[in-house]
Amino acid sequence: DQQVKQNSPSLSVQEGRISILNCDYTNSMFDYFLWYKKYPAEGPTFLISISSIKDKNEDGRFTVFLNKSAKHLSLHIVPSQPGDSAVYFCAANAGNNRKLIWGLGTSLAVNP
Amino acid sequence: NAGVMQNPRHLVRRRGQEARLRCSPMKGHSHVYWYRQLPEEGLKFMVYLQKENIIDESGMPKERFSAEFPKEGPSILRIQQVVRGDSAAYFCASSKGPDYGYTFGSGTRLTVV
């Protein structure tokens, strides 16, 4: 029972273009969403988050959009750079529950 | 200014042996979380600990797995009588408290042969 779904296992984009990574969730109790980036042989690194009271959060080249009615969020990276090539995980939690529920990840390749 | 330190980075155990994974949180962090990533899967929550307390162990397998975070020293995830299915990457994260984001270590890759 995958409560957080990342349906695209991989994505390839050209340097300078936009990367859009998608995430869907099923649990309407989730109220906080996070994106992590992971390089091989390293732990996940926090990228950006969004609370359910917002529909957009922006940090430099990274923007996360949340559509609560569709239970969908997306991460936009503009412009994409080769150093952005990594696996991106979407994660969510509910209320004071500190445990994160993770998607399976999307492997992004940014080609020079 | 060390981050979350996990050791060993790689651990090989034979079936039936014990595995001990260590996690030293960031300085000033008193909350520790353990996650496991099985091959081809996302991370799964295992346990959340504060110093000397287990806050949430709802993700821990009922048998053979235990975790502690003593007053002094690192947090330890212990797996007794390992089986092949325990082969995975085990990640530890730490935070200052429940309302703070957390930082992950680089993980311990356990291989059971």
Backbone of each chain as ProteinMPNN parsed JSONL, in Angstrom:
{"seq_chain_A": "DQQVKQNSPSLSVQEGRISILNCDYTNSMFDYFLWYKKYPAEGPTFLISISSIKDKNEDGRFTVFLNKSAKHLSLHIVPSQPGDSAVYFCAANAGNNRKLIWGLGTSLAVNP", "coords_chain_A": {"N_chain_A": [[0.848, -1.193, 0.0], [1.159, 1.765, -1.189], [1.464, 4.853, -0.038], [2.556, 7.197, -0.862], [3.319, 8.129, -4.026], [5.54, 7.918, -6.71], [5.388, 7.973, -9.882], [7.019, 7.972, -12.085], [9.873, 6.348, -12.736], [12.204, 7.308, -13.833], [13.741, 10.177, -15.397], [14.748, 12.224, -18.03], [16.41, 15.142, -18.974], [17.369, 18.046, -20.849], [20.206, 20.079, -20.26], [19.626, 23.276, -18.867], [16.944, 23.297, -19.46], [13.575, 22.848, -18.151], [12.977, 20.745, -15.373], [10.524, 18.54, -14.31], [9.227, 16.944, -11.65], [7.038, 14.531, -10.432], [4.578, 13.735, -7.916], [2.263, 11.775, -6.173], [-0.244, 11.356, -3.67], [-2.082, 9.415, -1.273], [-3.143, 9.609, 1.246], [-5.22, 11.643, 2.976], [-4.666, 12.855, 5.331], [-2.096, 13.721, 5.383], [-0.051, 16.523, 5.885], [2.227, 17.837, 5.417], [4.873, 18.17, 3.215], [7.784, 16.973, 1.612], [10.754, 17.291, -0.342], [13.523, 15.36, -1.205], [16.896, 14.956, -2.171], [19.071, 12.584, -3.566], [22.275, 11.321, -3.86], [24.254, 8.615, -5.235], [25.428, 6.286, -2.834], [25.236, 8.058, -0.754], [23.456, 9.724, 1.936], [19.986, 10.854, 1.932], [19.383, 14.263, 1.023], [17.901, 17.129, 2.264], [15.755, 19.153, 0.319], [13.533, 20.923, -0.354], [10.429, 22.028, 1.055], [6.85, 21.88, 1.717], [4.008, 23.143, 3.276], [0.651, 22.045, 3.919], [-1.032, 24.208, 3.941], [-0.259, 25.892, 2.055], [0.132, 26.525, -1.516], [2.292, 26.735, -3.047], [5.82, 26.836, -2.984], [8.913, 28.394, -3.095], [12.381, 28.212, -3.808], [15.101, 29.515, -4.836], [16.25, 27.9, -7.668], [14.4, 25.94, -7.381], [11.061, 24.938, -7.137], [8.154, 24.031, -5.455], [4.975, 22.737, -6.036], [1.707, 22.388, -4.805], [-1.239, 20.584, -5.073], [-3.939, 20.167, -3.46], [-6.536, 19.176, -3.785], [-6.274, 17.393, -5.846], [-4.502, 15.755, -4.701], [-1.754, 15.908, -5.265], [1.631, 16.677, -5.911], [4.35, 18.624, -7.214], [7.719, 19.014, -8.259], [9.633, 21.557, -9.521], [12.448, 22.276, -11.413], [14.368, 24.816, -12.442], [16.789, 26.732, -14.125], [17.63, 23.451, -15.289], [20.55, 21.698, -14.231], [23.591, 19.866, -14.884], [24.638, 18.935, -12.427], [22.371, 18.486, -10.993], [21.595, 15.962, -11.434], [20.419, 13.118, -10.008], [18.746, 11.011, -7.6], [15.449, 11.74, -6.801], [13.385, 12.082, -4.068], [10.089, 12.085, -2.898], [8.397, 12.929, 0.051], [6.195, 12.565, 2.872], [4.364, 13.689, 5.772], [2.167, 13.483, 8.65], [0.598, 15.705, 10.761], [1.693, 15.711, 14.109], [3.15, 13.491, 13.865], [6.227, 12.144, 13.499], [7.348, 10.523, 11.628], [8.382, 9.973, 8.322], [6.762, 9.292, 5.256], [7.687, 7.721, 2.346], [8.116, 8.137, -1.203], [9.058, 6.057, -4.035], [11.03, 7.222, -5.476], [12.497, 9.198, -8.12], [14.689, 8.996, -10.746], [16.694, 11.435, -11.914], [18.215, 12.59, -14.81], [20.327, 14.956, -16.047], [21.289, 16.169, -19.006], [24.244, 17.373, -20.529]], "CA_chain_A": [[0.0, 0.0, 0.0], [2.073, 2.893, -1.334], [0.713, 6.075, 0.219], [3.205, 8.268, -1.623], [3.677, 7.471, -5.284], [6.258, 8.63, -7.751], [5.114, 7.014, -10.941], [8.078, 7.951, -13.1], [11.133, 5.934, -12.118], [13.341, 8.057, -14.353], [13.448, 11.352, -16.215], [15.944, 12.766, -18.662], [16.171, 16.469, -19.549], [18.544, 18.744, -21.375], [20.702, 21.182, -19.439], [19.006, 24.563, -19.15], [15.49, 23.174, -19.572], [12.875, 22.614, -16.896], [12.703, 19.374, -14.92], [9.304, 18.466, -13.506], [9.088, 15.648, -10.998], [5.684, 14.445, -9.893], [4.339, 12.901, -6.74], [0.858, 11.686, -5.779], [-0.415, 10.735, -2.362], [-3.443, 8.918, -1.059], [-3.605, 9.866, 2.61], [-5.649, 13.043, 3.098], [-4.164, 13.391, 6.608], [-0.772, 14.318, 5.189], [-0.138, 17.976, 5.853], [3.548, 18.419, 5.211], [5.492, 17.409, 2.129], [9.195, 17.325, 1.461], [11.533, 16.697, -1.432], [14.909, 15.078, -0.889], [17.741, 14.587, -3.302], [20.013, 11.569, -3.086], [23.337, 10.832, -4.742], [24.654, 7.252, -4.884], [26.298, 6.07, -1.665], [25.066, 9.116, 0.24], [22.116, 9.824, 2.482], [19.152, 11.891, 1.301], [19.611, 15.649, 1.432], [16.677, 17.918, 2.167], [15.773, 20.13, -0.769], [12.484, 21.925, -0.205], [9.216, 21.464, 1.642], [5.661, 22.709, 1.622], [2.922, 22.83, 4.191], [-0.611, 21.916, 3.196], [-1.765, 25.481, 3.912], [0.242, 26.656, 0.897], [0.092, 25.78, -2.768], [3.555, 26.935, -3.768], [6.973, 27.304, -2.227], [10.003, 28.581, -4.043], [13.702, 28.422, -3.221], [16.071, 29.546, -5.93], [15.827, 27.201, -8.89], [13.463, 24.879, -7.023], [9.717, 25.339, -6.74], [7.236, 22.916, -5.243], [3.559, 23.088, -6.172], [0.827, 21.417, -4.148], [-2.65, 20.605, -5.45], [-4.544, 19.284, -2.435], [-7.75, 18.501, -4.271], [-5.826, 16.275, -6.671], [-3.499, 15.01, -3.912], [-0.621, 15.859, -6.177], [2.615, 17.755, -5.832], [5.403, 18.538, -8.228], [8.951, 19.78, -8.04], [10.144, 22.138, -10.747], [13.834, 22.739, -11.334], [14.62, 25.664, -13.602], [17.1, 25.792, -15.203], [18.275, 22.217, -14.828], [21.999, 21.655, -14.386], [24.092, 18.481, -14.778], [24.795, 18.589, -11.014], [21.072, 18.11, -10.435], [21.378, 14.533, -11.701], [20.337, 12.419, -8.724], [17.412, 10.45, -7.358], [14.626, 12.67, -6.034], [12.339, 11.423, -3.3], [8.99, 12.841, -2.315], [8.045, 12.344, 1.347], [5.079, 13.265, 3.508], [3.974, 13.251, 7.105], [0.869, 13.968, 9.106], [0.52, 16.263, 12.097], [2.877, 15.602, 14.951], [3.826, 12.233, 13.576], [7.519, 12.527, 12.964], [7.898, 9.623, 10.626], [8.111, 10.342, 6.941], [6.373, 8.238, 4.319], [8.471, 8.066, 1.161], [7.9, 7.538, -2.513], [10.147, 5.192, -4.471], [12.076, 8.027, -6.083], [12.634, 9.396, -9.571], [16.086, 9.248, -11.093], [16.789, 12.523, -12.893], [19.487, 12.752, -15.533], [20.376, 16.213, -16.792], [22.327, 15.974, -20.021], [24.87, 18.631, -20.974]], "C_chain_A": [[0.89, 1.252, 0.0], [1.275, 4.179, -1.161], [1.288, 7.275, -0.518], [3.768, 7.621, -2.884], [4.436, 8.413, -6.211], [6.246, 7.691, -8.953], [6.169, 6.974, -12.031], [9.381, 7.537, -12.437], [12.326, 6.733, -12.616], [12.866, 9.187, -15.261], [14.765, 11.868, -16.763], [15.613, 14.11, -19.292], [17.487, 17.072, -20.011], [18.928, 19.866, -20.412], [20.037, 22.49, -19.856], [17.494, 24.523, -19.249], [14.888, 22.931, -18.191], [12.751, 21.12, -16.622], [11.452, 19.428, -14.054], [9.169, 17.052, -12.961], [7.76, 15.623, -10.262], [5.556, 13.464, -8.746], [2.847, 12.93, -6.423], [0.765, 11.017, -4.417], [-1.871, 10.351, -2.159], [-4.011, 9.304, 0.303], [-3.955, 11.342, 2.798], [-5.209, 13.665, 4.427], [-2.773, 14.01, 6.474], [-0.91, 15.834, 5.131], [1.216, 18.645, 5.669], [4.281, 17.53, 4.233], [6.912, 17.906, 1.906], [9.764, 16.662, 0.221], [12.976, 16.553, -0.951], [15.612, 14.666, -2.168], [18.765, 13.595, -2.776], [20.997, 11.195, -4.191], [23.681, 9.407, -4.316], [25.606, 7.24, -3.694], [26.256, 7.222, -0.659], [23.657, 9.065, 0.797], [21.31, 10.884, 1.763], [19.473, 13.265, 1.867], [18.323, 16.424, 1.232], [16.814, 19.005, 1.111], [14.781, 21.262, -0.494], [11.247, 21.253, 0.375], [8.038, 22.404, 1.424], [4.623, 22.216, 2.62], [1.614, 22.794, 3.403], [-1.437, 23.21, 3.173], [-1.307, 26.353, 2.736], [0.026, 25.852, -0.379], [1.379, 25.937, -3.571], [4.626, 27.355, -2.775], [8.175, 27.312, -3.155], [11.309, 28.813, -3.295], [14.721, 28.345, -4.341], [15.529, 28.887, -7.181], [14.727, 26.168, -8.644], [12.13, 25.467, -6.565], [8.883, 24.085, -6.559], [5.816, 23.46, -5.301], [2.739, 21.984, -5.519], [-0.609, 21.637, -4.601], [-3.371, 19.622, -4.53], [-5.754, 18.532, -2.958], [-7.389, 17.293, -5.119], [-4.865, 15.363, -5.926], [-2.234, 14.808, -4.765], [0.347, 16.991, -5.857], [3.681, 17.532, -6.886], [6.564, 19.427, -7.823], [9.436, 20.251, -9.4], [11.569, 22.625, -10.505], [14.11, 23.524, -12.616], [15.755, 26.645, -13.304], [17.805, 24.554, -14.645], [19.766, 22.269, -15.146], [22.473, 20.212, -14.263], [24.269, 18.024, -13.33], [23.491, 18.233, -10.326], [20.785, 16.628, -10.656], [21.491, 13.75, -10.398], [18.987, 11.715, -8.681], [16.668, 11.411, -6.433], [13.49, 11.906, -5.371], [11.34, 12.445, -2.796], [8.644, 12.151, -0.995], [6.942, 13.181, 1.988], [4.936, 12.816, 4.946], [2.702, 13.958, 7.53], [0.979, 14.459, 10.537], [1.824, 16.156, 12.858], [3.645, 14.308, 14.75], [5.146, 12.527, 12.881], [8.029, 11.606, 11.87], [7.458, 10.061, 9.236], [7.734, 9.108, 6.142], [6.947, 8.644, 2.967], [7.915, 7.426, -0.094], [9.126, 6.707, -2.893], [11.264, 5.945, -5.184], [11.98, 8.109, -7.596], [14.079, 9.748, -9.849], [16.13, 10.285, -12.212], [18.18, 12.551, -13.505], [19.402, 14.044, -16.327], [21.577, 16.134, -17.73], [22.904, 17.298, -20.49], [24.563, 18.918, -22.442]], "O_chain_A": [[1.314, 1.728, 1.053], [0.498, 4.552, -2.039], [0.585, 8.254, -0.767], [4.578, 6.697, -2.822], [4.022, 9.547, -6.456], [7.014, 6.731, -9.012], [6.205, 6.031, -12.821], [9.94, 8.302, -11.651], [13.341, 6.837, -11.927], [11.764, 9.16, -15.809], [15.766, 11.94, -16.051], [14.654, 14.221, -20.055], [18.568, 16.647, -19.604], [18.064, 20.517, -19.825], [19.902, 22.777, -21.045], [16.826, 25.552, -19.142], [15.604, 22.823, -17.195], [12.459, 20.332, -17.521], [11.343, 20.272, -13.164], [9.017, 16.091, -13.715], [7.403, 16.57, -9.561], [6.317, 12.504, -8.625], [2.237, 13.999, -6.409], [1.614, 10.199, -4.063], [-2.77, 10.897, -2.797], [-5.228, 9.321, 0.488], [-3.067, 12.195, 2.779], [-5.363, 14.871, 4.625], [-2.329, 14.741, 7.359], [-1.768, 16.365, 4.426], [1.335, 19.867, 5.754], [4.317, 16.308, 4.383], [7.197, 19.1, 2.001], [9.304, 15.602, -0.202], [13.563, 17.472, -0.38], [15.019, 14.117, -3.096], [19.27, 13.75, -1.664], [20.61, 10.809, -5.293], [23.433, 9.024, -3.173], [26.483, 8.095, -3.579], [27.141, 7.343, 0.188], [22.77, 8.444, 0.213], [21.873, 11.724, 1.062], [19.794, 13.406, 3.047], [17.723, 16.381, 0.158], [17.837, 19.683, 1.017], [15.17, 22.427, -0.413], [11.045, 20.051, 0.204], [8.198, 23.552, 1.009], [4.402, 21.014, 2.772], [1.488, 23.43, 2.356], [-2.435, 23.29, 2.458], [-1.885, 27.405, 2.461], [-0.23, 24.649, -0.33], [1.534, 25.345, -4.639], [4.372, 28.126, -1.849], [8.417, 26.362, -3.9], [11.345, 29.516, -2.285], [15.15, 27.263, -4.743], [14.476, 29.269, -7.692], [14.188, 25.591, -9.588], [12.08, 26.365, -5.725], [8.899, 23.187, -7.402], [5.496, 24.489, -4.706], [3.04, 20.799, -5.664], [-1.13, 22.749, -4.518], [-3.41, 18.418, -4.784], [-5.967, 17.372, -2.606], [-8.103, 16.289, -5.119], [-4.458, 14.323, -6.444], [-1.74, 13.695, -4.943], [-0.063, 18.116, -5.57], [3.887, 16.422, -7.378], [6.403, 20.441, -7.144], [9.628, 19.452, -10.317], [11.85, 23.3, -9.515], [14.088, 22.977, -13.718], [15.683, 27.343, -12.292], [18.498, 24.633, -13.631], [20.187, 22.801, -16.172], [21.817, 19.408, -13.599], [24.071, 16.847, -13.031], [23.498, 17.734, -9.201], [19.816, 16.102, -10.109], [22.548, 13.731, -9.767], [18.19, 11.816, -9.614], [17.2, 11.839, -5.408], [12.737, 11.184, -6.024], [11.705, 13.525, -2.33], [8.603, 10.923, -0.931], [6.783, 14.362, 1.677], [5.331, 11.707, 5.304], [2.227, 14.887, 6.877], [1.404, 13.718, 11.423], [2.901, 16.459, 12.344], [4.668, 14.071, 15.393], [5.165, 13.098, 11.791], [9.051, 11.895, 11.248], [6.315, 10.462, 9.019], [8.302, 8.03, 6.319], [6.728, 9.76, 2.497], [7.331, 6.342, -0.066], [10.11, 6.665, -2.154], [12.32, 5.378, -5.464], [11.454, 7.213, -8.257], [14.628, 10.681, -9.263], [15.658, 10.035, -13.321], [19.188, 12.536, -12.798], [18.521, 14.212, -17.171], [22.724, 16.046, -17.293], [22.167, 18.231, -20.809], [25.009, 19.932, -22.979]]}, "seq_chain_B": "NAGVMQNPRHLVRRRGQEARLRCSPMKGHSHVYWYRQLPEEGLKFMVYLQKENIIDESGMPKERFSAEFPKEGPSILRIQQVVRGDSAAYFCASSKGPDYGYTFGSGTRLTVV", "coords_chain_B": {"N_chain_B": [[32.406, 20.486, 12.804], [30.822, 18.246, 12.231], [28.588, 16.18, 10.358], [25.822, 13.924, 10.504], [27.022, 10.943, 11.62], [27.589, 7.758, 10.453], [28.483, 4.452, 11.116], [29.552, 1.057, 10.577], [30.376, 1.977, 7.135], [29.997, 0.005, 5.295], [28.893, -3.275, 5.806], [29.348, -6.644, 6.217], [27.75, -9.607, 6.858], [27.36, -12.993, 7.903], [24.649, -15.252, 7.503], [22.69, -15.574, 10.399], [24.439, -14.318, 12.106], [25.103, -11.411, 14.191], [24.266, -8.001, 13.608], [25.501, -4.773, 14.119], [24.725, -1.466, 13.978], [25.854, 1.811, 13.935], [25.138, 5.152, 14.944], [25.99, 8.431, 15.131], [24.62, 11.339, 16.159], [24.208, 14.712, 14.836], [25.956, 17.428, 16.386], [24.364, 18.714, 19.194], [21.932, 17.672, 18.517], [19.263, 15.748, 19.661], [17.49, 13.896, 18.883], [16.827, 10.981, 17.12], [16.428, 9.101, 14.143], [15.719, 6.111, 12.445], [15.898, 4.681, 9.255], [15.136, 2.342, 6.654], [16.25, 1.155, 3.525], [15.292, -1.007, 1.266], [16.411, -3.018, -1.513], [15.475, -1.61, -4.608], [13.363, -0.232, -3.504], [11.624, 2.436, -1.734], [12.56, 4.575, 1.054], [11.914, 3.324, 4.306], [10.36, 4.013, 7.324], [11.697, 3.149, 10.482], [12.291, 3.491, 13.331], [12.017, 5.91, 15.977], [13.876, 7.782, 18.154], [14.596, 9.364, 21.276], [17.047, 10.643, 23.527], [17.696, 7.955, 25.566], [15.086, 7.084, 25.298], [12.515, 5.384, 23.519], [10.529, 6.648, 21.099], [8.805, 6.116, 18.975], [8.294, 3.114, 17.575], [7.062, 1.916, 15.525], [7.719, 1.034, 12.983], [9.505, -0.993, 13.203], [10.567, -4.317, 12.673], [9.008, -7.061, 14.329], [10.558, -9.0, 15.549], [13.946, -9.753, 16.304], [15.078, -7.262, 15.745], [16.331, -4.336, 17.315], [16.645, -1.15, 18.954], [18.559, 1.498, 20.357], [19.294, 4.476, 22.188], [21.476, 5.653, 24.022], [22.233, 7.596, 27.011], [24.846, 8.486, 26.879], [26.996, 8.343, 24.094], [26.646, 6.723, 20.811], [23.628, 6.156, 18.853], [22.36, 2.888, 18.505], [21.524, 0.45, 16.181], [20.414, -2.737, 16.249], [20.618, -5.928, 14.893], [19.672, -9.094, 15.268], [20.664, -12.468, 14.525], [20.855, -12.385, 11.607], [19.245, -12.41, 8.394], [19.047, -13.112, 4.832], [17.21, -11.352, 3.762], [17.523, -9.091, 5.256], [19.405, -7.577, 4.109], [20.247, -4.412, 3.082], [20.163, -0.802, 2.769], [20.777, 1.131, 5.544], [19.659, 3.977, 7.006], [20.363, 6.697, 9.111], [18.999, 9.508, 10.774], [19.112, 12.771, 12.255], [17.798, 15.244, 14.54], [17.146, 18.462, 16.08], [14.869, 18.508, 17.518], [11.344, 17.624, 17.739], [10.042, 19.485, 16.124], [11.761, 20.259, 14.189], [13.493, 20.039, 11.089], [15.151, 17.136, 9.685], [18.505, 15.749, 9.407], [20.276, 13.574, 7.362], [22.506, 10.764, 7.707], [25.176, 9.093, 5.879], [24.576, 6.476, 5.604], [24.516, 2.902, 6.243], [25.503, 0.117, 4.546], [24.271, -2.96, 4.592], [25.138, -6.241, 4.001], [24.06, -9.474, 3.766], [25.371, -12.619, 3.719]], "CA_chain_B": [[31.018, 20.639, 12.377], [30.513, 17.0, 11.543], [27.183, 15.854, 10.183], [25.419, 12.676, 11.126], [28.05, 9.956, 11.286], [27.167, 6.367, 10.572], [29.519, 3.465, 10.835], [30.445, 1.182, 9.428], [29.7, 2.316, 5.869], [29.624, -1.282, 4.703], [28.963, -4.347, 6.789], [28.987, -7.949, 5.658], [27.5, -10.592, 7.901], [26.828, -14.295, 7.485], [23.337, -15.559, 8.08], [22.729, -16.01, 11.781], [25.27, -13.438, 12.93], [24.486, -10.168, 14.64], [24.757, -6.766, 12.992], [25.348, -3.571, 14.951], [24.908, -0.273, 13.18], [26.007, 2.939, 14.844], [24.772, 6.474, 14.425], [26.274, 9.561, 16.006], [23.868, 12.482, 15.623], [24.894, 16.009, 14.777], [26.129, 18.083, 17.687], [23.175, 19.462, 19.588], [20.717, 16.938, 18.151], [18.959, 14.708, 20.648], [16.458, 13.026, 18.318], [17.407, 10.122, 16.086], [15.466, 8.312, 13.366], [16.314, 5.096, 11.58], [15.127, 4.291, 8.076], [15.747, 1.263, 5.894], [15.925, 1.144, 2.107], [15.513, -2.294, 0.629], [16.681, -2.857, -2.946], [14.355, -1.237, -5.485], [12.262, 0.337, -2.735], [11.873, 3.709, -1.07], [12.931, 4.468, 2.463], [10.812, 2.969, 5.211], [10.609, 4.377, 8.709], [11.835, 2.042, 11.421], [12.164, 3.853, 14.741], [12.341, 7.29, 16.355], [14.344, 7.739, 19.544], [15.243, 10.452, 21.968], [18.016, 10.092, 24.494], [17.206, 6.964, 26.527], [13.66, 6.777, 25.113], [11.986, 5.047, 22.208], [9.303, 7.43, 20.956], [7.92, 5.459, 18.012], [8.988, 1.982, 16.947], [6.019, 1.253, 14.739], [8.261, 0.47, 11.752], [10.502, -2.022, 13.508], [10.095, -5.707, 12.665], [8.688, -7.475, 15.71], [11.582, -9.868, 16.109], [15.366, -9.688, 15.936], [15.531, -5.877, 15.621], [16.179, -3.463, 18.471], [17.37, 0.112, 18.817], [18.737, 2.24, 21.592], [19.999, 5.751, 22.098], [21.813, 5.856, 25.428], [22.553, 8.949, 27.455], [26.155, 8.783, 26.312], [27.354, 7.475, 22.981], [25.808, 6.761, 19.61], [22.469, 5.29, 18.758], [22.708, 1.581, 17.942], [20.479, -0.428, 15.635], [20.946, -4.089, 16.399], [19.845, -6.962, 14.205], [20.163, -10.413, 15.681], [20.411, -13.608, 13.628], [20.502, -11.777, 10.328], [18.844, -13.233, 7.248], [19.362, -12.436, 3.564], [16.249, -10.265, 3.552], [17.915, -7.883, 6.004], [20.348, -6.819, 3.277], [19.602, -3.139, 2.748], [20.873, 0.387, 3.26], [20.146, 1.635, 6.757], [19.982, 5.393, 7.169], [20.045, 7.35, 10.361], [18.857, 10.96, 10.673], [18.974, 13.391, 13.577], [17.241, 16.605, 14.569], [17.188, 19.112, 17.396], [13.63, 18.231, 18.216], [10.267, 17.175, 16.855], [9.584, 20.527, 15.21], [12.862, 20.627, 13.314], [13.804, 19.111, 10.006], [16.283, 16.332, 10.062], [19.679, 15.571, 8.549], [20.619, 12.161, 7.224], [23.849, 10.275, 7.517], [25.428, 8.481, 4.567], [24.015, 5.137, 5.567], [25.302, 1.667, 6.369], [25.01, -0.909, 3.631], [24.408, -4.285, 5.182], [24.995, -7.37, 3.078], [24.029, -10.758, 4.461], [25.771, -13.662, 2.758]], "C_chain_B": [[30.571, 19.407, 11.614], [29.018, 16.834, 11.427], [26.848, 14.612, 10.952], [26.402, 11.594, 10.672], [27.503, 8.555, 11.505], [28.366, 5.469, 10.319], [29.068, 2.085, 11.273], [29.683, 1.607, 8.174], [29.202, 1.045, 5.183], [29.824, -2.36, 5.758], [28.509, -5.631, 6.117], [28.848, -8.924, 6.804], [27.011, -11.883, 7.267], [25.471, -14.486, 8.152], [23.493, -16.087, 9.503], [23.591, -15.149, 12.689], [24.481, -12.212, 13.359], [25.105, -8.995, 13.886], [24.481, -5.611, 13.946], [25.692, -2.358, 14.117], [24.897, 0.93, 14.123], [25.677, 4.263, 14.154], [25.099, 7.525, 15.474], [25.58, 10.788, 15.431], [24.743, 13.727, 15.523], [24.962, 16.598, 16.178], [24.876, 18.899, 17.999], [21.867, 18.792, 19.238], [20.488, 15.811, 19.154], [17.878, 13.744, 20.153], [17.062, 12.262, 17.149], [16.31, 9.273, 15.439], [16.251, 7.304, 12.53], [15.335, 4.751, 10.464], [15.884, 3.166, 7.371], [15.312, 1.392, 4.435], [16.304, -0.213, 1.549], [15.768, -2.069, -0.852], [15.408, -2.565, -3.724], [13.159, -0.687, -4.719], [12.644, 1.701, -2.189], [12.284, 3.484, 0.376], [11.702, 4.152, 3.314], [11.241, 3.318, 6.638], [10.736, 3.127, 9.569], [11.524, 2.489, 12.844], [12.615, 5.285, 14.955], [12.7, 7.267, 17.833], [14.795, 9.123, 20.001], [16.234, 9.819, 22.919], [17.28, 9.202, 25.517], [15.726, 6.609, 26.355], [13.376, 6.364, 23.675], [10.631, 5.752, 22.082], [8.302, 6.7, 20.058], [8.708, 4.336, 17.359], [8.037, 1.209, 16.048], [6.541, 0.624, 13.45], [9.275, -0.639, 11.982], [9.875, -3.405, 13.357], [9.975, -6.201, 14.11], [9.8, -8.289, 16.348], [12.948, -9.494, 15.547], [15.922, -8.268, 15.851], [15.32, -5.13, 16.932], [17.008, -2.211, 18.25], [17.481, 0.765, 20.181], [19.473, 3.529, 21.299], [20.333, 6.13, 23.538], [22.15, 7.309, 25.737], [23.9, 9.401, 26.903], [26.407, 7.839, 25.146], [26.341, 7.483, 21.86], [24.524, 5.959, 19.783], [22.918, 3.998, 18.069], [21.442, 0.919, 17.415], [21.073, -1.826, 15.602], [20.024, -5.074, 15.702], [20.452, -8.298, 14.592], [19.815, -11.454, 14.626], [19.987, -13.14, 12.237], [20.151, -12.827, 9.287], [19.092, -12.421, 5.975], [18.454, -11.23, 3.328], [16.564, -8.998, 4.335], [18.913, -7.041, 5.207], [19.667, -5.559, 2.762], [20.569, -2.021, 3.121], [20.092, 0.916, 4.449], [20.627, 3.071, 6.987], [19.52, 5.891, 8.532], [19.909, 8.842, 10.074], [18.754, 11.518, 12.082], [18.383, 14.779, 13.451], [17.356, 17.158, 15.988], [15.953, 18.759, 18.204], [12.536, 17.917, 17.234], [9.799, 18.232, 15.869], [10.677, 21.002, 14.251], [13.04, 19.58, 12.227], [14.984, 18.248, 10.382], [17.299, 16.107, 8.959], [20.057, 14.102, 8.542], [22.116, 11.926, 7.216], [23.98, 9.59, 6.163], [24.978, 7.036, 4.474], [25.034, 4.042, 5.835], [24.679, 0.657, 5.431], [25.322, -2.274, 4.204], [24.182, -5.333, 4.1], [25.065, -8.655, 3.892], [24.319, -11.853, 3.44], [25.504, -15.054, 3.341]], "O_chain_B": [[30.023, 19.494, 10.515], [28.264, 17.288, 12.288], [27.507, 14.279, 11.937], [26.58, 11.368, 9.475], [27.023, 8.213, 12.586], [29.161, 5.713, 9.412], [28.298, 1.948, 12.224], [28.452, 1.592, 8.17], [28.131, 1.022, 4.575], [30.803, -2.348, 6.504], [27.43, -5.697, 5.529], [29.75, -9.044, 7.634], [26.338, -11.873, 6.236], [25.199, -13.945, 9.224], [24.334, -16.947, 9.767], [23.486, -15.24, 13.912], [23.341, -12.008, 12.942], [26.295, -8.992, 13.571], [23.39, -5.484, 14.503], [26.806, -2.231, 13.61], [24.037, 1.043, 14.996], [25.907, 4.45, 12.959], [24.547, 7.508, 16.574], [25.916, 11.231, 14.333], [25.853, 13.781, 16.051], [24.132, 16.301, 17.037], [24.396, 19.671, 17.169], [20.801, 19.278, 19.613], [21.39, 15.03, 19.455], [17.408, 12.887, 20.902], [17.73, 12.843, 16.293], [15.392, 8.797, 16.108], [17.309, 7.616, 11.984], [14.138, 4.56, 10.683], [17.106, 3.054, 7.478], [14.155, 1.697, 4.146], [17.482, -0.527, 1.381], [15.381, -1.034, -1.393], [14.381, -3.21, -3.512], [12.045, -0.682, -5.243], [13.815, 2.08, -2.176], [12.346, 2.351, 0.854], [10.604, 4.651, 3.065], [12.332, 2.965, 7.087], [9.981, 2.169, 9.407], [10.623, 1.955, 13.49], [13.464, 5.808, 14.233], [11.924, 6.792, 18.663], [15.301, 9.929, 19.22], [16.254, 8.6, 23.093], [16.376, 9.649, 26.222], [15.169, 5.899, 27.193], [13.931, 6.931, 22.733], [9.709, 5.49, 22.854], [7.105, 6.671, 20.343], [9.69, 4.591, 16.661], [8.191, 0.006, 15.84], [5.873, -0.236, 12.877], [9.842, -1.164, 11.025], [8.775, -3.644, 13.855], [10.743, -5.804, 14.986], [9.962, -8.265, 17.568], [13.058, -8.977, 14.435], [17.14, -8.093, 15.884], [14.282, -5.263, 17.579], [17.953, -2.207, 17.462], [16.615, 0.606, 21.041], [20.177, 3.655, 20.297], [19.571, 6.84, 24.194], [22.325, 8.132, 24.838], [24.068, 10.556, 26.51], [26.062, 6.659, 25.215], [25.313, 8.155, 21.936], [24.368, 5.192, 20.732], [23.752, 4.022, 17.164], [20.428, 0.84, 18.107], [22.117, -2.054, 14.991], [18.809, -5.055, 15.895], [21.606, -8.587, 14.276], [18.808, -11.34, 13.927], [18.899, -13.463, 11.761], [20.664, -13.946, 9.285], [19.317, -11.212, 6.027], [18.878, -10.219, 2.768], [15.951, -7.955, 4.11], [19.227, -5.916, 5.596], [18.638, -5.628, 2.09], [21.63, -2.251, 3.701], [18.882, 1.124, 4.364], [21.819, 3.336, 7.14], [18.444, 5.548, 9.02], [20.622, 9.381, 9.227], [18.351, 10.809, 13.004], [18.454, 15.409, 12.396], [17.623, 16.433, 16.946], [15.995, 18.717, 19.433], [12.76, 17.936, 16.024], [9.201, 17.883, 14.851], [10.526, 22.026, 13.584], [12.77, 18.395, 12.427], [15.738, 18.584, 11.295], [17.014, 16.247, 7.77], [20.147, 13.466, 9.593], [22.893, 12.774, 6.777], [23.019, 9.515, 5.397], [24.995, 6.439, 3.398], [26.24, 4.23, 5.676], [23.484, 0.374, 5.504], [26.479, -2.687, 4.289], [23.179, -5.315, 3.387], [26.03, -8.884, 4.621], [23.617, -11.998, 2.439], [25.773, -16.06, 2.686]]}, "name": "protein", "num_of_chains": 2, "seq": "DQQVKQNSPSLSVQEGRISILNCDYTNSMFDYFLWYKKYPAEGPTFLISISSIKDKNEDGRFTVFLNKSAKHLSLHIVPSQPGDSAVYFCAANAGNNRKLIWGLGTSLAVNPNAGVMQNPRHLVRRRGQEARLRCSPMKGHSHVYWYRQLPEEGLKFMVYLQKENIIDESGMPKERFSAEFPKEGPSILRIQQVVRGDSAAYFCASSKGPDYGYTFGSGTRLTVV"}
